[in-house]
């Protein structure tokens, strides 16, 4: 029910009360009703005029209030529209936020994968650095060994050159002395076989000391073959000493010293056992116990 209708209801109630009041007054003043009527009429007109003014005021208030309500309804509609738009924007923002969260989670997963890969790469780099250090150390050791080997090759080359020169000098009388040496060797072997201590016999008026060594190298291209042993002047080896070559307990051959160095000696092969060849690593001795 509108405000204006409420006002009219109130107005009708007031008029009804006034009418009842007038009737009561007329009934009470039945002897002077004309005068009372006039007084009530005047009073009624005043009341009606006052009520009309109040009604006009209330109608104006009702109109103003209706206008205010209409304005407020417009504002409410605008506010509702703005609220709806805000809710839509909020929903869009929520959707965008959810999308951003999903993308962030995907990026976070990728980041974790990348970090794991980075840690694995760091570990691999550390292992490779350690391996590089090991390889550098091995390379340095290999270079050192290479230098040592080159020095030994140069030394052996020098020895070979010296032996080849000595070979050229000794070949002139080798043919002549070979048979004599073979004969002497056979005689000595026969004397040893029958128990004569020939190893105590002097060579160049000097007793042959017991000297043991090994074969360091063999030059099979030379004729007769050249043998390098690992004992020399420092071990009291002298030119002309003969060494028996053996492998474990097996006789391999006989060699004679022709060239002496400090820690090695160059020898010529005097004889070899049938089917045997002198090889590096064979044992040599001036005396066999």
C-alpha positions in Angstrom: 0.0 0.0 0.0 1.4 3.4 -1.0 2.0 6.3 1.4 -0.7 8.4 -0.2 -3.4 5.7 0.3 -2.3 5.5 4.0 -2.7 9.3 4.3 -6.3 9.1 2.8 -7.3 6.3 5.2 -6.0 8.4 8.2 -7.9 11.4 6.8 -11.2 9.4 6.5 -10.7 8.2 10.1 -10.3 11.7 11.3 -13.4 12.9 9.5 -15.3 9.9 10.9 -14.2 10.9 14.4 -15.2 14.5 13.8 -18.6 13.4 12.6 -19.2 11.3 15.7 -18.1 14.2 17.8 -20.5 16.5 16.1 -23.3 14.1 16.5 -22.5 13.7 20.2 -22.4 17.4 20.6 -25.7 17.9 18.8 -27.3 15.2 20.9 -25.8 16.8 24.1 -26.9 20.3 23.1 -30.2 19.5 21.6 -31.8 22.8 23.1 -29.3 25.1 21.4 -28.3 23.1 18.4 -28.4 26.0 15.9 -25.8 27.9 17.8 -23.8 24.8 18.4 -24.1 23.8 14.8 -22.7 27.2 13.8 -19.8 26.9 16.3 -19.1 23.3 15.1 -19.4 24.3 11.5 -16.8 27.1 12.0 -14.7 24.8 14.0 -15.2 22.0 11.4 -14.2 24.3 8.6 -11.1 25.4 10.5 -10.3 21.8 11.2 -11.0 20.9 7.5 -8.9 23.8 6.3 -6.1 22.7 8.6 -6.4 19.1 7.6 -6.5 20.2 3.9 -3.3 22.1 4.4 -1.8 19.0 6.2 -3.1 16.8 3.4 -1.5 19.1 0.8 1.7 19.0 2.8 1.5 15.3 3.2 0.7 14.9 -0.5 3.7 17.0 -1.4 5.8 15.0 1.0 4.3 11.9 -0.6 5.1 13.2 -4.1 8.6 14.2 -3.0 9.0 10.8 -1.3 7.7 9.1 -4.5 10.2 11.0 -6.5 12.9 10.2 -4.1 11.9 6.5 -4.2 11.9 6.7 -8.0 15.3 8.3 -7.9 16.5 5.8 -5.4 15.1 2.9 -7.6 17.1 4.3 -10.5 20.2 4.5 -8.3 19.5 1.0 -7.1 19.2 -0.2 -10.7 22.4 1.6 -11.6 24.0 0.1 -8.5 22.7 -3.3 -9.4 24.0 -3.0 -12.9 27.4 -1.8 -11.5 27.3 -4.6 -9.0 26.6 -7.1 -11.8 29.3 -5.7 -13.9 31.6 -5.8 -10.9 30.7 -9.4 -10.2 31.3 -10.2 -13.9 34.7 -8.5 -13.7 35.4 -10.2 -10.4 34.5 -13.6 -12.0 36.8 -12.8 -15.0 39.5 -11.8 -12.5 39.0 -15.1 -10.6 39.2 -17.0 -13.8 42.3 -15.1 -14.8 43.7 -15.8 -11.3 43.0 -19.5 -11.7 44.6 -19.5 -15.1 47.6 -17.7 -13.6 47.8 -20.3 -10.7 47.7 -23.1 -13.3 50.4 -21.5 -15.3 52.4 -20.8 -12.2 52.1 -24.4 -11.1 53.3 -25.5 -14.6 56.2 -23.1 -14.4 57.0 -24.2 -10.9 57.1 -27.8 -12.1 59.3 -26.9 -15.0 61.5 -24.9 -12.7 61.9 -27.9 -10.4 62.7 -30.1 -13.4 65.3 -27.5 -14.6 66.8 -27.3 -11.1 67.1 -31.1 -10.9 68.7 -31.1 -14.3 71.0 -28.3 -13.2 72.1 -30.1 -10.1 72.7 -33.3 -12.2 74.8 -31.2 -14.6 76.7 -29.7 -11.8 77.4 -33.1 -10.4 78.4 -34.3 -13.9 80.7 -31.3 -14.3 82.3 -32.0 -10.9 82.9 -35.6 -11.9 84.3 -34.6 -15.2 86.6 -32.1 -13.6 87.8 -34.9 -11.3 88.3 -37.1 -14.3 90.1 -34.3 -16.1 92.5 -34.0 -13.2 93.1 -37.7 -13.2 93.7 -37.6 -16.9 96.1 -34.7 -16.5 98.0 -36.6 -13.9 98.0 -39.7 -16.1 99.2 -37.6 -19.0 102.0 -36.0 -17.0 103.0 -39.5 -15.8 102.8 -40.8 -19.4 104.9 -37.8 -20.6 107.4 -38.6 -17.9 107.5 -42.2 -18.9 107.7 -41.2 -22.6 110.7 -39.0 -21.8 112.3 -41.8 -19.9 111.6 -44.2 -22.7 113.0 -41.8 -25.2 116.1 -41.4 -23.1 116.4 -45.2 -22.9 115.9 -45.5 -26.7 118.5 -42.9 -27.3 120.9 -44.7 -24.9 120.2 -48.0 -26.6 120.6 -46.4 -30.0 124.0 -45.1 -28.9 124.9 -48.5 -27.6 123.7 -50.1 -30.9 125.7 -47.6 -32.9 128.8 -48.3 -30.8 128.2 -52.1 -31.1 127.8 -51.7 -34.8 131.1 -49.9 -35.1 132.7 -52.5 -33.0 131.1 -55.1 -35.1 132.6 -53.6 -38.2 136.0 -53.7 -36.6 135.7 -57.2 -35.2 134.3 -58.8 -38.3 137.7 -58.7 -39.8 139.1 -61.2 -37.4 135.9 -62.9 -36.4 136.1 -65.7 -39.0 139.6 -66.5 -37.9 138.8 -66.6 -34.1 135.4 -68.1 -34.3 136.6 -71.7 -34.8 139.2 -71.3 -32.1 136.6 -70.0 -29.7 134.2 -72.9 -30.6 137.0 -75.4 -30.1 137.9 -73.8 -26.7 134.3 -73.8 -25.7 133.9 -77.4 -26.5 137.0 -78.2 -24.6 135.9 -76.3 -21.6 132.4 -77.9 -21.7 134.1 -81.4 -21.9 136.4 -80.5 -19.0 133.3 -79.4 -17.0 131.5 -82.5 -17.9 134.3 -84.7 -16.6 134.4 -82.7 -13.3 137.4 -80.4 -13.8 136.8 -77.0 -12.2 137.6 -74.9 -15.3 135.7 -71.9 -13.9 138.6 -71.3 -11.6 141.0 -71.0 -14.5 142.3 -67.5 -15.0 141.7 -65.3 -18.0 144.5 -62.9 -18.8 146.1 -64.1 -15.6 143.0 -62.9 -13.6 140.4 -65.1 -11.9 137.0 -64.8 -13.4 134.6 -63.6 -10.6 131.1 -65.0 -10.4 128.9 -62.5 -12.2 125.2 -63.0 -12.8 122.9 -61.0 -15.0 120.1 -61.1 -17.7 119.9 -60.5 -21.4 118.6 -57.0 -22.1 118.4 -57.2 -25.9 119.4 -59.2 -28.9 120.3 -58.0 -32.4 119.4 -60.9 -34.7 120.2 -58.9 -37.9 123.9 -58.9 -37.1 125.9 -61.9 -38.0 126.9 -63.3 -35.7 124.2 -62.1 -33.3 124.9 -59.3 -30.8 123.7 -59.6 -27.2 123.3 -56.8 -24.7 123.5 -57.9 -21.0 122.6 -55.7 -18.0 126.0 -56.0 -16.2 129.1 -54.0 -17.1 132.2 -52.4 -15.8 130.5 -51.5 -12.5 129.9 -55.3 -12.0 133.6 -56.1 -12.7 132.9 -57.3 -16.3 136.0 -57.3 -18.6 136.5 -57.8 -22.3 136.9 -61.4 -23.2 134.8 -62.8 -20.3 132.4 -65.5 -21.4 128.9 -65.9 -20.1 126.7 -69.0 -20.2 123.2 -68.2 -21.3 120.4 -70.3 -19.7 116.7 -70.3 -19.3 115.7 -71.7 -15.9 117.8 -74.9 -15.8 118.1 -75.2 -19.6 121.4 -74.4 -21.5 120.8 -71.9 -24.3 124.2 -70.8 -25.5 127.6 -69.0 -24.9 128.5 -65.4 -25.4 131.8 -63.4 -25.1 132.1 -59.8 -24.0 133.5 -57.5 -26.7 132.3 -54.0 -25.5 132.0 -52.8 -21.9 129.9 -49.9 -20.6 129.4 -48.9 -17.0 126.2 -50.9 -16.4 126.0 -53.1 -19.5 128.1 -55.0 -21.9 127.9 -55.9 -25.6 128.6 -59.6 -26.4 129.0 -61.7 -29.4 127.3 -65.1 -29.7 129.8 -67.9 -29.6 127.4 -70.9 -29.9 123.8 -71.8 -29.3 122.1 -75.0 -28.3 120.4 -76.8 -31.1 116.9 -75.4 -31.7 117.4 -72.6 -29.2 117.6 -68.8 -29.6 118.9 -66.3 -27.1 116.0 -64.0 -26.0 115.7 -60.9 -23.7 115.1 -62.1 -20.1 117.4 -65.1 -20.4 119.8 -65.5 -17.5 123.6 -65.2 -17.9 126.5 -66.2 -15.6 130.2 -66.5 -15.7 130.0 -69.5 -13.4 127.4 -72.2 -13.0 127.2 -73.7 -9.5 
